[in-house]
């Protein structure tokens, strides 16, 4: 529910958690997104890029093809997931691709049943050590689910909402006089993210957007959190997002759209030897299987 419109309620009980979103904050973010994107082709260009990203994920992982995914194909996908591409090369070097491949197969087993989404994503995360070095695993699982089936799975990454630390784009669009002091008592589970997606769909339709709603929502949320990084992000955040004068640079990076140098094919994904993975190129990762 947008905090702007507080009408006496004779409406039916809402399904899922109640999200008290700020209409003015969302409108300012959308206006700033449209203005910022103009110099680099406009919002539609970014939405088209997200659609291409989804088509790549669906081509590699969809319709049961995940079982045949190669290491090269996985690295091509991982290059488009910002928290993953800096860390997965060393992990693969120590553990091997087959171990990760099996966990991704399990994550997508029964993908059409959203009622099992939380369990499958939780099992995927718990298959890795529960430490700071493996926080990227949640984002990997969340992006796989979303970009394989964007109309079925909202984007459930930590930067959208992380209940444990109370940060994410959700906080930045919450209806409160001071969002830093607001207590947001909602889980970071499928129901919350699906409700957020429904609310954003309604907001976008009110503002004249009627197609590719899931990608518009991704872009809007990424732009909201990019503004947080620009304005209040600390050194930990800035280690992943170097300062730049381009108002869309951090937005692109949140969504992995800065993955590839179009002239060389080199990506931002670093292999264990420090070299950049080249899109479509057989990986050169020296595997040393962990005991």
C-alpha positions, -999 to +999 in steps of 0.1 A: +000+000+000+014+034-009+017+056+021+005+086+000-031+072-003-047+064+030-083+059+024-108+043+048-107+007+040-138-013+030-115-033+008-109-070+013-081-082+035-049-080+013-031-112+005+004-115+017+023-090+039+013-053+039+040-031+024+037+005+032+054+020+002+059+057-005+042+070-036+062+102-037+095+083-033+086+059-061+075+087-084+108+107-078+128+075-085+109+068-117+113+104-129+150+103-121+154+069-138+138+082-170+159+114-170+191+095-162+186+069-189+180+094-217+216+100-225+223+062-230+193+053-251+164+056-228+146+033-204+134+010-232+170+001-241+177-011-205+144-030-204+155-047-237+189-056-222+171-073-192+149-092-217+181-104-235+196-114-201+165-134-194+165-151-228+201-162-221+192-177-188+161-194-203+182-208-231+208-223-208+186-234-179+150-235-191+128-265-200+151-290-182+182-279-201+199-272-167+210-308-166+232-303-197+246-270-187+284-268-192+309-249-171+314-224-200+276-217-201+275-212-163+303-187-164+286-168-192+255-165-170+275-157-138+292-128-156+258-110-155+254-114-117+275-087-100+280-102-065+288-136-081+313-127-108+340-115-083+339-146-062+327-177-081+360-182-099+380-190-068+351-212-055+350-232-086+388-236-085+386-251-050+354-271-054+348-279-091+318-272-113+300-305-108+292-297-072+277-263-081+259-278-111+241-303-090+229-277-066+215-255-094+197-286-108+181-291-074+172-254-071+153-256-104+137-290-097+100-282-095+106-246-106+070-242-117+057-246-081+062-212-064+050-227-031+083-245-028+104-215-038+115-206-002+125-242+006+144-247-026+163-213-023+170-220+014+183-255+006+205-240-021+220-214+002+225-239+031+245-262+008+273-236+012+291-223+043+271-197+062+298-170+062+305-136+047+325-151+019+294-170+006+268-143+007+269-142-031+251-176-031+218-161-022+220-137-051+230-165-075+200-185-066+176-155-067+188-144-101+186-179-116+150-182-105+140-147-116+157-147-150+146-182-159+110-173-152+106-135-146+068-135-147+067-162-120+096-153-097+103-117-085+139-106-080+147-118-045+183-106-041+198-092-010+199-057-024+162-057-029+155-066+007+177-083+033+158-088+066+188-099+085+206-065+082+175-045+073+188-030+041+177-029+005+157-010-021+125-018-001+137+004+028+145+033+004+109+034-009+092+028+025+066+053+038+083+069+068+095+103+078+130+089+083+135+056+066+168+050+085+148+048+117+118+028+103+111-007+116+103-029+087+089-061+100+085-081+069+104-113+059+126-116+029+107-146+015+088-153-017+055-138-004+071-105+004+089-102-029+058-112-048+038-086-029+064-060-037+062-070-074+024-066-074+026-032-058+052-020-083+031-034-112+002-013-100+024+018-096+039+013-131+005+009-147-007+041-130+023+058-147+016+045-182+037+013-183+018-018-194+043-043-207+076-058-195+065-049-160+089-073-143+119-058-160+107-022-154+104-031-117+139-046-117+152-014-133+133+009-109+145-010-078+181-011-090+180+027-096+166+032-061+194+012-046+220+028-068+209+061-054+215+048-019+250+037-029+257+071-044+243+091-015+250+070+016+269+039+007+299+031+029+332+018+019+320-018+018+295-010-009+319+012-028+344-016-031+320-031-056+307+001-071+335+026-079+324+062-082+315+075-116+298+105-132+274+084-152+240+084-133+231+050-148+265+033-140+255+018-107+220+009-119+236-011-148+260-028-123+233-038-099+216-058-127+249-071-142+243-052-175+279-039-175+292-075-178+308-076-212+333-055-232+315-056-266+348-052-285+368-080-268+342-103-253+360-101-220+337-100-190+340-087-154+341-123-141+375-131-129+389-167-130+410-181-103+442-170-121+430-134-123+422-134-160+389-123-173+364-149-185+356-143-222+320-148-232+316-181-250+351-192-243+360-225-227+372-217-191+407-222-179+401-228-142+427-251-126+404-272-103+418-284-070+390-304-056+383-296-019+385-326+004 
